[in-house]
Amino acid sequence: MTESIAKEIGKEVKKARKENGLTQQDLSQKVSISRSYIADIEGGRYIPSVEILISLSKELKIDMNLF
């Protein structure tokens, strides 16, 4: 179950990042986390903390209810 949640979050983050015309590096700088951590989130390898999810949702202009 946790794995499917991680993959869903990753899918939504990647989709929103691309729709906003951002690279992983751009996004990582805006939310103050490493580019590799963005890649791990998008790849469904990690579930980000609530704090990181809030930062991502604000930066990517996505509804937290998607998560």
C-alpha positions in Angstrom: 0.0 0.0 0.0 2.8 2.5 0.9 4.5 1.7 -2.4 1.4 2.6 -4.4 1.0 5.8 -2.5 4.6 6.7 -3.2 4.2 6.0 -6.9 1.0 8.1 -7.1 2.6 11.1 -5.3 5.6 10.8 -7.6 3.4 10.7 -10.7 1.5 13.8 -9.7 4.7 15.7 -8.7 6.4 14.9 -12.0 3.3 15.8 -14.0 2.9 19.1 -12.2 6.6 19.9 -12.5 6.5 19.4 -16.3 3.3 21.4 -16.6 5.0 24.3 -14.8 8.0 24.0 -17.2 10.5 23.2 -14.4 13.4 20.8 -14.4 14.1 18.7 -11.3 17.0 21.1 -10.5 14.7 24.1 -10.8 12.2 22.6 -8.4 14.8 21.3 -6.0 16.2 24.9 -5.6 12.7 26.4 -5.1 11.8 23.9 -2.3 15.3 23.6 -0.9 15.8 19.9 -1.3 18.3 18.0 -3.5 17.6 17.2 -7.1 18.2 13.5 -6.4 15.5 13.6 -3.7 13.1 15.1 -6.3 14.0 12.2 -8.6 13.4 9.7 -5.8 10.0 11.2 -5.0 9.0 11.2 -8.7 10.3 7.6 -9.0 8.1 6.5 -6.1 11.0 5.5 -4.0 10.2 7.9 -1.1 7.2 9.5 0.4 8.0 13.1 1.3 7.3 14.5 4.7 4.2 16.7 5.1 6.4 19.8 5.2 8.0 18.8 1.8 4.5 18.0 0.4 3.2 21.4 1.4 6.3 23.1 -0.2 5.8 21.1 -3.4 2.1 21.7 -3.6 2.6 25.5 -3.2 5.4 25.7 -5.7 3.7 23.5 -8.3 0.2 25.0 -7.6 -1.4 21.6 -6.9 -4.1 20.7 -4.5 -2.9 18.9 -1.4 -6.0 16.7 -1.7 -4.3 15.0 -4.7 -2.0 13.4 -2.1 
